[in-house]
C-alpha cells in the first residue's frame, strides 16, 4: 500500500455548531426566558406531593430501623450477650 492510501480521513465537523461566547448577562437573560416557558406545577400540588414524599421517607426509615434492631438482637443472641 502506498502512503496516500493509508492516510486517515479528517475528523468530521460537529453536527451542532458551537454558539459564540457571550457574557453572563446574556446567559442569565436566556435562563429567565427559558424559565418563563416552563409549565410550573401549582403550589398546592407541590405541597401535597412534598407531604407524600416525607411520609414515605418516614415509613422507610421506620422499617429500616426495625430491621436493624432485629438484626442487632439476633447477632447478640448468637454471640451469647442476649
Beta strands, then each sheet from edge to edge (+ up, - down):
end
